[in-house]
Amino acid sequence: MQNKKKHTTWDSLPDTLTAQHISEFLGISRRRVYELFQINDKDGGIPNFKIGATIRVDKADLKHWIALKKEEQFHA
């Protein structure tokens, strides 16, 4: 059986992320990640782009999105 690497630190993440990477890193389901992909980033969704049929996220964009979410919580 193949040992699957879990992405739990920024350094372990590649520069371009998949839903699986984000799911492992944030500890949420891939289904929830895909739901967040469907929401416009201006409305709180995760900014993403498509390469063919696959959805990807720039690591810097995810870091920025997390910072915005934290800021929203502190100002609520």
HELIX and SHEET records of a PDB file:
HELIX    1   1 TRP A   10  SER A   12  5                                   3    
HELIX    2   2 ALA A   19  LEU A   26  1                                   8    
HELIX    3   3 ARG A   30  GLN A   38  1                                   9    
HELIX    4   4 ASP A   41  ASP A   43  5                                   3    
HELIX    5   5 LYS A   59  PHE A   74  1                                  16    
SHEET    1   A 3 THR A  16  LEU A  17  0                                        
SHEET    2   A 3 THR A  54  ASP A  58 -1                                        
SHEET    3   A 3 PHE A  49  ILE A  51 -1                                        
END                                                                             
